[in-house]
Amino acid sequence: MKRKGAIQMSLGFIITVVFAVVLLSLTIYWIQGFFTGLEPLTVDLTQQAQDEISKVFRTSDKNFAIWPSRYTLDPGSKIIMSAGIKNNDKEGRKLFYVISVISSSTDTSLDTDDMQKWVLVPGDATTIDPAASTNVDMAIDIPSNTPQGNYLFKAYACYGTTAAEAGDPEDCTIESVNIWGSPHPVTISIEG
């Protein structure tokens, strides 16, 4: 009789352990799926952008560059990119720069004023010594309800011998007398 009870108890124990292992496996699988869905939707290209901009400055006489100039995102994503400025001022002055990214056009029904709200650029002027270069990070944050299509922006750099002379990013446009380099187009394509 004692022997039959021992077998029944160990069989119950084995079933309990198997059931616990199955529940633990299902819980781990569910948690992995949950955290995969919470992965950040930010595409950070700053390191790659800095490498590409450095290559542009080494192999050309350009003094303003943006990378990437074209990128495809899903709605609700954010891209962090870089603008590079090379101070090749003919007078050898230490200069201040601001970066501006202005919404230009879209092939959707969205208004360019709404697109402008996506742009995140530093508000303060950056100082660059003569014959030096620097990168400035900027971002475009796409709302989750953005329709599929192409969104075009223009990136500008403006300079001055003082921060006040360089101005604010919103003042740096194609009409600026202190524009540095050529304006660069940036195209964000929304898919998904």
Long-range contacts (C-beta under 8 A, 24 or more apart in sequence): 41-74, 41-76, 41-77, 41-78, 42-77, 42-78, 42-79, 42-80, 43-71, 43-73, 43-77, 43-78, 43-79, 43-80, 44-80, 45-71, 45-79, 45-80, 45-81, 45-82, 46-80, 46-81, 46-82, 46-135, 46-137, 49-81, 49-82, 49-84, 49-135, 50-82, 50-84, 50-135, 53-82, 53-83, 53-84, 53-133, 53-135, 54-84, 54-133, 56-84, 57-84, 57-86, 57-133, 61-88, 62-86, 62-181, 63-87, 63-88, 63-180, 63-181, 64-157, 64-180, 64-181, 64-182, 64-184, 65-184, 66-155, 66-184, 66-186, 68-186, 69-184, 69-185, 69-186, 69-187, 70-186, 70-187, 70-188, 70-189, 71-187, 71-188, 71-189, 72-188, 72-189, 72-190, 72-191, 73-142, 73-188, 73-189, 73-190, 73-191, 74-142, 74-190, 74-191, 74-192, 75-142, 75-143, 75-144, 75-145, 75-146, 75-148, 75-190, 75-192, 76-142, 76-143, 76-144, 76-146, 77-142, 78-139, 78-140, 78-141, 78-142, 79-139, 79-140, 79-142, 79-188, 80-137, 80-138, 80-139, 81-137, 81-138, 81-139, 81-140, 81-186, 82-135, 82-136, 82-137, 82-138, 83-135, 83-136, 83-138, 83-155, 83-157, 83-184, 84-133, 84-134, 84-135, 84-136, 85-126, 85-128, 85-133, 85-134, 85-135, 85-136, 85-157, 85-180, 85-181, 86-132, 86-133, 87-128, 87-129, 87-130, 87-131, 87-132, 87-133, 88-131, 89-130, 92-130, 92-131, 93-130, 93-161, 94-127, 94-128, 94-129, 94-130, 94-161, 95-127, 95-128, 95-159, 95-160, 95-161, 95-166, 96-125, 96-126, 96-127, 96-128, 96-159, 96-160, 96-161, 96-162, 96-163, 96-165, 96-166, 97-125, 97-126, 97-127, 97-128, 97-134, 97-136, 97-157, 97-158, 97-159, 97-166, 97-180, 98-122, 98-124, 98-125, 98-126, 98-157, 98-158, 98-166, 98-167, 98-168, 98-169, 98-172, 99-126, 99-136, 99-138, 99-155, 99-156, 99-157, 99-169, 99-172, 100-155, 100-156, 100-157, 100-158, 100-169, 100-170, 100-171, 100-172, 100-173, 101-138, 101-140, 101-153, 101-154, 101-155, 101-156, 101-169, 101-186, 102-153, 102-154, 102-155, 102-156, 102-173, 103-151, 103-152, 103-153, 104-152, 104-153, 104-154, 104-185, 105-152, 106-149, 106-150, 106-151, 106-152, 107-149, 107-150, 108-147, 108-148, 108-149, 108-150, 108-151, 109-147, 110-146, 110-147, 110-149, 110-151, 115-151, 115-153, 118-142, 118-143, 119-153, 121-169, 122-169, 123-168, 123-169, 124-163, 125-160, 125-163, 125-166, 125-167, 140-186, 140-188, 142-188, 142-190, 146-190, 147-190, 148-190, 148-191, 148-192, 149-189, 149-190, 150-187, 150-188, 150-189, 150-190, 151-187, 151-188, 151-189, 151-190, 152-185, 152-186, 152-187, 153-185, 153-186, 153-187, 153-188, 154-183, 154-184, 154-185, 154-186, 155-183, 155-184, 155-185, 155-186, 156-183, 157-181
